[in-house]
Amino acid sequence: MIITRQMRPSDLIGVYALMNTNLDGSFSMETIEYFGTMWPEGQFVAEDLFGNIRGALTGTRMSNGRASIALFAVDSSCRGQGIGSRLLQEFRLKCFMQGYSEIQLELRTTNLSARTFYTKHGFIVSETVPDLYGPGEDGYRMVAKVSHVSS
């Protein structure tokens, strides 16, 4: 059983470990902590019954009615169980409650599984960003309506 909830300061070490073992690149604890202080209500975790963090989503607020997913990871051993969908649903609800109409995110053009996941949840590629992740590592910017209901 997995429980989704808002992130707490005590989750920082677990989220740090999750992000750094399940995403490309490395992220400092300060980066994760920064998102938490900028928009505490936009941070979510999924944990198992033993309190192990199995997924996390960090969100940021943008202008023009848009929120952004800054970091989003699900433990590789737990993928395909609906954890990511539940975290995204929680984030969408928070965005809706706070008056945001769109969600934006970026991902590597080579990350086909993430692109498939986001497309399933109503995201479309709005642009290709050259060298977003370094020289020769392009990214996609994807956007979705907050009100989208996945199939």
GICORDA-V718977 format. One line per field, one symbol per residue. ss: DSSP state (2 for helix, 1 for strand, 0 for the rest). phi: phi as a letter, one per 40 degrees, with the letter a starting at -180 (. if undefined). psi: psi as a letter, one per 30 degrees, with the letter a starting at -180 (. if undefined). A space follows every 50 residues. Layout:
# GICORDA-V718977
ss=???
phi=???
psi=???
This chain:
# GICORDA-V718977
ss=01111100222222222222220000002222222222022211111100 00111111111000011111111102220000222222222222222000 01111111000222222222000111111000000000111111100000 0
phi=.bbbaccbdccdcccdccccbbbcgbbccccccdccccadccbbbbbccc gccbaabbbbcbcfgbbbccbaabddcbcgbgcccccccccdcccdccgc bbbbabacccccccccdccdcgcbccabbcfdbhdgbcbbbbbaccccbc c
psi=kkkklkkleffeeeeeeeeffglklkkleeeeeeeefeiefgkklkllfg gkkflkkkllkalhgklkjekjkkkffglgggeeeeeeeeeeeeeefggk flkllklkffieeeeeeeeeggklkflkjkgeglkgillkkkllkefkkl .
